[in-house]
Amino acid sequence: MNLKTVFIIYSILSFLFVPACGNKEKNTKVKTTAIQKDYLSVIISLDTLRSVKVKNVIFKEDSLLSVSSNKEANPYYHYFKAIKFSLEKKIDSALLEYQKMKVTMPGSEVELLKTYGILGQNMGNGSMVESALTSRIFAALKKAEQVNSRLTYRFYDLLAQAYFQNDNEKKSLEYAALYFENHPFKAHPVIKQRYFDISFLLAYRLMDVKKMTYYNSQARILAQKNGDSLALARTYDNEAQIYSQQGQPDKALVCSKIYFNYLKKTDNLNDIAFNNMATTFIRNHQPDSAIHYYKAGIDFEKRDPWGKQKTVHYNGLIEAYKMKGDFARALQAADSAYVIELRNNKAIEAVKVAEMYEKYKVEKDQNIIQLKSSNKLNETIIKQQRWTLFLILLIFFGVVSFFFVIYRQQRLRERNKLLRSENQRLNIEQKLLQAQLNPHFIFNAIANLQGLVASGHIDESVRYLKSFSGLLRGILEQNRKDFIEIEEEITSLNNYIHLQQMRYSGAFDYKITIDDELDVNETFIPPMLIQPFVENAIEHGFRNISHKGLLNISFKVKNDLLSIEVEDNGSGLTTKAADKQKKQSLAQIILKERFDLLFTSKGKQAHFKVEDKKGSDAKGVIVEIIIPIITD
């Protein structure tokens, strides 16, 4: 998929963002309801509505307005009727309904809504936009900016689509940025969804697979959270591009089929979808299937109400026929592509001429404005005495405003000071919580060393002391950090467990496993997170058992979260003494408080559970820790 596809999808959806249904009062009250409703506010707010629900809203609102007594005079009746025709792909009927929208005041929001509807309807199916249409969009944008219209952001979006359809990505991105910046609901998940989709495709243009994977995963999480099946389906099309970049065409083909079948099932197919499917077959060395979909895309494009052609399908046919060795048909496809490209280039040149003319008009208007300003300045000088009193009042209000601003700044500084103090308090609390863990570990390690010295094993005691000093140095360095790399935590665990194996020779074995999806050098966790549970398994779980102990520690990704499991085959929870259970409970309380400071207080998911293994012959305890995946 490419950026043009996204603009096609969102240009279609933008016409589906229509007002929500009216109330369910009796027909005798429909007229009053239609007059009182602020349709424009509803239209703008429905930019955040999921596309699957829009069709029902359109038909219901059209039904309500159709029974009103003054429907022909109501512009929103024709607006909904036009959107309904557009859904039914009755392009001429939709344009006629837009034309019927009555405008009582030039430059009003109703006039701009009417203009937006007509221009958007004429944008076509993603083909090149003619110069005349581009000039009309610029004129409408200028009018919207002059009256500070709430619909201004939509004309920025039209220009972004027009420039992209004319292969001018730089200008397209410029107006896309203005669209997002001026959207009143830019923080809404639906608007964010579009941001992630376009960001993915920009990463695709840069061939940055890592960023492609990141943006697509964010888009999928958001789509699943919002229940947006169309957005979720698009992530599979994105995933196909990732697999293609990674040289896995078979997996890319599976993802492309999921997306294509969804569009077919929901009657949302477009010619670009055929092209993407065919291209995936080409990469999978299946030219016959690719030719089928390229030709189907051409037929679909010919049936399109706008009737505009692009070269993309013919370029794909050239590649497919060359792959089969059928150079005669490849030459025929190249001839067809050349004819279309020649026609489109002429149209693009016409667009450039129109842009130059538009620039000339803007400069001319600016010169006129400067002349008018000069005349006003001369008139101001002549009438200077009349404005003396006004200037005095203006200075007075300026002084008052100045002191008010100073007062506000002082209040803000005090508030910021309080916020910094609160932040420092939280950081200190976090460090104290970590400090509660470290002494407990150090005292146990010293006790182990004392045991070795008392037993007379001098050489082993020296080795133990050397390992212990290295481990202690690492712990002291970690204690100054909020988060450390998983690799650093594993190193500390290895050192600690080796020390315990020296003390309890032959008493237990251990294994640490890491999920292939995790980069241990780029993923971070809180320090001293796992050690208390490992210590508990060694000191208490493996004590007084007749079999050899086994400790398993694993790091893996689970539901987009980091899952850490500590599992042993020791005596289990039910056989532990009361004082040991109290110590374990204290460690769990401290860990819960750390989670509250680091994660849950910021709205992130983090928890842990400790329980006996389940099963008739299962032995030991399993601990599962769930925290967010932190990569920076």
N, C-alpha and C positions, 0 to 999 in steps of 0.2 A: 504494500500500500504506500501511496505517496501523499504529500501535503494537499495536492489537488483533491484527492478522495475525501479527506477530512473536511475541506471547505464545501464540497458538494453535500456531504451529509449534514453539516451544520447549517448550510443555507436552506436545505429542505426543512430542517427542524425549526429554524427561525420563523418560518411561515406557519409553523404549527403552534407557536407560542401565542395563544389567543386567550381572551378573557374567560374566567371561570363561569360556571353556570350560575344563573340567578336563583332566587329562592323559589320555594315550591308553593307559593300562594295561588289563589284562584286566578283564572284568566282575566277576571275583571280588574285585577290589580297589576297586570303585566305592564301596562303602559306607564304607570307611575314608577315601577321598579326600574324600567329601562332608562328613564330620564334621570333618576337619582344616582344610578350607579356610576362610579368613577372608572370607566372602562380602561382608560389609558394606564392607570396605576395597576389594574389587574393584568393588563397585557404585559407590562414590564416585569411584574412579579412572577409571571408564568414562564419567564426565561429559566426559572429554577425547577420547572415541572418535568418529570420524567416523560420521555417521548411516548411511551406505551399508553399513557393515560390521556394524551392530548386529543386523540380522535373522538373519544367519548365526550369530552368537554365541548368540542366544536359542534357536534351534532346536537347536543342538548341545548347549548346557547342559541343555536340557529333555530331550533324548534320553539324556544320561548319567544324569541324576537319575531318569529313568523306570525304569531297570533296577536301581536300588538296592533292597535288601530292606526298608528302613524308610522308604520314600518318603512314605507318608501322614503319618508323624510328623515329617518334615523340612519346616519352614515354607518353605524356599527352593524346594522342589519345587513347591509351590502358587504361590509368587511367580512363578516362570518360566512356569508353566502359564497364570497370569493374563495376563502380558505377551503370551504367544503368542496367547491369545484376543483380546486387545485389538488386536493387529496384524490379526487376521482380522475385526475389527469385530463381535465377538460380546460385546457389552457385558454382558449378563446373566451369561454364563458366566464372564467375567473377574471380575466382582464376587463370584460364588460361590466362585471359587478363592481370592480374597483372604480371604474369611470363613473358609476352611478352614485358614488359617495358624494353627498352634497356638502360643500364648504361654504359656510356663512361668513367667515372672516379670513382674508388672505394672511398667510403666515401662521395660521393657528396649528395646534397639534393635530387636529383632524386632517388638515391639508398635508402635513408632513407624513402622517400615517398612510394616507392615500398614495402619496408619492413613493413612499418606501415600498408599499405593496406592489405597485406597478413596476418599479425598477427591479425589485427582487424577482418578480415573475419573468422579467425579460432577461435575467442573468443567464438563463439556459441551463444546460446540463453539465457545465464545467468546461465548455469550449471557450474559444477566444471571445473576448468582449469588445464590441466595436467602439470606435472613437466617439460616436454620437451618444451612445449609452454612458460611456465614461464621463463625458462632459455633463450630462444630465445629473449624474451622481454627485459630481463636484458642486454643481449649482445648488442641489438640494442640501448638501452638507453646509455650504456657506449660509444658506437661509436658516438652517437649524442652529448654527453657531451664533448667528446674529440675535435670535430670539431666546438663546439659552434653553433650547428645547430638551426635554427629558429623553427624546428619541435620538439625540446626536450620536450616541455610541453606536447605534445601528447603522448609520451611514458610514462610520469608520469601518465597520465590519464589511459592508458592501464593497468599499474600495479595496480592502484587504483581499477579498475574494476575486475582484476584477483584476487586480495586478497579478495575483498568482495564476489565474487562468490565462493571463498573457505572458507567463514565464518571467515575471519581474519579481523574484523572491525578495529582493532587498526592500522595495517599496511595500510589498505585501506584509513583511514583518513589521515595518514601521507603522502601518495603519492597524495591524493586529494588536500591537502594543498599546496604541491609543484606545482601541476597543476595550481591552481589559482594564486599562487605567481608568476609564470613564464609566465602566459598568457599575451600576448601583449595588449589584449583588456579587461583586468579584470574589468575595470570600465564601460564596455558597459552593457546596460540593459539586453541583452540576457544572458551574463555571470552572471550577478547578479541574473537573474531568477533561474539559476541552484543553486546558492549559497542559495537562500531562500528555494528551494525545499529540498536540503540536510539538511539544518539547521532545517527545520520542522521535518524531519524524525529522526534526532538526538534527538530533543525534545520529539518525540514520544517514542523513546527508553527509555528516562528518565521519561516518563509518566507525563511530565510537560504540562498540558493542556493550561495554560496561555501563555507559549512560543509558543506552537503549534498554538494557535489562532493568536498570533501576526505575526509569520512568514508566516502563510497562508494568512492573510489579506494583508501583504506586497507583497506576490507573486501575489495575485489577482489584486491588484492595478497596479503592473508592467505589468501583462499580458494584462489587459484592456488598459493600456496606449500604449502598443506596438501592440495591435491588434492580439496577439498570441492566437488563439483559442485552440490549443493543451495545452499550458501552463494554460489557463483559465480552461479547462476541468479537468486538474490535481488538481486544487484547490478544485473542488467538491469531488474528491476522498479523498483529505486531510481532507475536512470538514466531510466526513463520519467517519473518524477515530476520529475526535474530538467529534462528537455526540455519538460514541460508548463509548468513555472514560467517557462521561457525563451520560451514562445510558439512551440514547434516540435512541434505535435501529430503530424505525420507520423512524425518520428523516435521520439516517445514510443510510438506504436502499434507500431512495429517491435520495440522493446525489450519491450513488454508481451506480444507474441506469443511471443517467445523464452522468457520466464518461464512463460507459461501452457502452452505446448507441452511444456516440461520437466516441469511438475507432472503433466500428463496422461500423459506417457510413463512416468513413475515411479510412477503411481498415488498421487499426493500431492495431488490437487485438493481444494480446500475452497471453501465458498460465497463467501468474501472474494475468492478469485482470480477468480471469475466477475464479481463486482462491479467489481474493478479493471480487468478487460478491457473491460467494458461502458463504464465511465467514460472510458476512453481513446478509445473510439469516439465518445462524446458530444463530447469535446473536438476530435475530428477531423471533426465535423459528419456523422456517419454514424448517424443515429438508428435505422434498421432493424436494423443489426448490434448496436447497443447493447441494443435491446429483446430481441433473441434471447438475449444473454448474461445480461441481468437475469432473464429468465424461466427460463433454465437454472439460474441460481444459486438461484432460489426452489425449483425442483424438487429440486435437490441438497440444499437445506436440509431439505425435507420428508422426504427419504429418510434423513436423518441419524438415527442410533440415539437421540440425545438428544431429537430432535424439538422443539427450541426455535427460535423465530422472531425475526428482527430486522427493523428498518424500512429498512435501507440499500438493499435491492433495490427496494422500492416507491418510495422517494424518487428513485431513479435513473429508474424508469419514468415518474414524473411529469415529470421534465425531458425525457425522450426523446419522450413523447407531445406535450408542449407544443412541442417543436422541430418536430414533424410537423404541428402544428395540430389534433391529435386531442384536444380538450379533454374530451370525454366520458370517454374511457379514462383520461386524466390524473386526472379526478375520482374514478374508481373506484380507481385506485392510491392516491390520497390518503386515501380512506376506509379502505382496508386498512391503510395505514401508521398512521392515527390509532388504529385498534383495537389494534394491536400496541403502539404507544407508550403508550396508556392502561394496558394490562396491565403493561407493564414499569415504568411510573412507580409503580404500586401496589406492585409487588414491591420497588422501590428504597426506597420509604418504609418498608416492612417491615424492610429491611436497616438503615436509619437507627435504627429503634426498637431493633433488636437490638444495635446499637453502643452506644446509650445504656444499655441494660441491662448490657452487658458492662463499660462504664465504671463503673457502679454496683457491680458485683461486684468489680471491681479495687479501688475505694476501700474497700469493705467489708473485703476481705482485708487491705489495708494497715493499716486500723484494728486488726484482730485481731492482726496482727504487732506493731504498736506496743504493744498491751496486754501481749502475751507478753514483749516486750523489757523493759517496765517491771517485770514480775514477776521476771524473771531478775535485773534490777539490784538489786531489794530482797533477793533471796536472796544475791546476791554480797556486799552490805554486811553481812549477818548472818554470813556465813562468811569474813569478811575475814582473820581471823587464820590460817585454814588456807591462804590463798593467799599469805601473806607470802613464804614460801620460793620459791614459783613466780615471784613478781614480781622477786625478786632475780636468779633465774636468767635471767628474761626481759631484765632490764636488762643483765646480763652479755653475753648473746648479742647484744643491741642494740649495745653498745659494740664488740664484735668485728665485727659487721656494718658498723658505721660506718667503722671503720678499713679494712675490706676494700673498701668502696665507694670510699674516698679513694684506696686503692692502685690500684684499677681505673681510676679517673678519671685518675690520673697516667699510667698506662700508655697510656690512650687519647690523652691529650694528646701524649705522645711520638710515638705512631704518627701522629697527625694532622700533627705537625710534620714528620715524615719525608715524608709524602705531599705536603705543601705544597712542601717542598724539591724533590721529584722533579718536581712540576708546574712549578715555576719553571725547573728545568733544561730541561725539554722546550720551554717557551716561548722560552728563550734560544736553544736550538738552532735553533728555527724561524726566529727573527729573523736569526740568523747565516746560515742558508741563503739567506734572501731577500737579505741584504746581499751575498752572493757574486754575485748576478745584476746588481745595480744598477751597480757600478763598470764592469763590462764594457760596459754600454749607454752610460754617461756618456762613457767614453774614446772610443768610436766616434763619438758625437755631436760631441765636441770636435774630433776629427780631420776630420769633415765641415766644421765651421766654419773650421778652419784652411785647408782646401782652397779654400773660397770667398774667404777674405781674400787668399790668395796669388794667386788668379786676377784680383783687382782689381775684383770686383763689390761695391762698397761698399754700395749700397742693398740688394742682395739679402742681403749679409752681415748688415745691420742687422735685416732682416725675419727672417732665420734665427735671429739671436741672441735676438730678442724671442720667437719661437715656442719656441726651445729653453729659454729661462728659464721660460716658462709650463709647459712639459712637465716640466722638472726639479722645479719647485715641486710639481706634482701627484704625481710619483713619490716625493718626500720625504714627502708627506702619506700616501700609500698604504703606505709602508714601515712605518708605525706600526700598521697594521691587519693582522689575520689574513685578513679577507675584505673585498671591496669589491663594489659593485653592478656588474652587467654593463654598464650605461650608462656608469659611470665608466671601466671598462676600455676600452670602445669609444672614448671620448673620447681617452684616452691613445694608443690605436692610431692614431686619425685624425691626431693631432698628430705622432706619430713618422713615419708614412708620408708625410705632407705634407712634412716636413723632408727625407726621403730623395728625394722627387720633385723638390724644389728642387735637390738635389745632382745627381741623375741625370735631368736634364730630358728628358722624352719617352721615357724608357727603359722605363717600365712603367705599367700601370693597376691599379686594385684595386677590389674590391667586398666589402662586408660585408652579409650577410643574416642575418635573425633569424626564428626560428620564431614563428608567430602564438600558439602556446600559452605562450610565455615572456613574462613581465613583467620587462623589463630593469631596472626600478626596484625590484623586489621579490625578484629572484634574485641570489645572491651567488657569487663565485668568488675564489680566491686572487689577490692582485695580481701583476703581472709574469708571468702564466702563459703568455701567448701570444707576447709580444714576442720572446723568443729565436728562435722558429721563423720569425717574420716577418722578423727581421733576417737570419737565415740564407738565406731565400729571396731577399731583395733583394741582399745583399752577395755571395753565392756562386752562387745559382741563376740570377740574371739577368746575371751577368758573362760576357762573351765568347759571347753568343748572337746569332744573326743576325736573330731575329724580336723583336717587341715583347713584353715580359713582361706576364703577367696574374696577379694575386694574388687568390684568393678565400678569404674568411674567413666561416664560417657557424656559427651557434649554433642547435641544435635539440634536441628531446626524443626520446630513443631508448630504448625499454624502461624507461621511468620513470627514466632517467638523463639528465644533460646531456652532449650530444655536441658537441665543438668541432672543426671541421676547418679546417686551413690548407693550401691547395692552390696550387701554382704550375706554370707551364709552362716552367720553366728547364732547366738542363742535367742535373738529376737527381743521385742519390747516387753513381752508378758513376763519374762523371767528376771527382769532387772530389779534391783533393790530400790527402795523408795528414795534414798538420798541420791542415787544416780539419776533417777528420773527427774528429781528436782533440778539437778545441775543441767540436764538436757533441756528441761523446760526453760531455764534461765537463758541458755544459748538461743533457744527458739524465740523468746521474747525480744532479745537484743536484735536478732536478725529481722524480726517483723518491724521493729522500730527503724532499722536501717532502710528497709524497703519503703516505709512510709515517707522518710526524708528524701530518698533518692528517686522514687518512682510514683507511688500511689498519690502523693500530695500534688503531683504534676499531671495527674490524669492518666498515667501509664499503668499497664497491667503488670503485676508482680506478686507472686505468692509461692508457698512451698507446703509440702505435706510429708509427714513421717509416719509410716505404718508397717506392720508385719506383712511379710509376703503371704499371698493367698494360695491355697491349695493344700491338699491333705499331707503331702510330703515336702512341702516347701519350708525352708528354714531361713531365718535371718530377717533383716530389715531392709526396706527400700525407701530412699529419700528422693523426692522429685522437686527441683527448684525451677520455677518459670520466671524469666525476666525478659524485658525487651532486648532486641538485637541492637547493640550500640556500635557504630562503625566510625565515629569521629568524636 
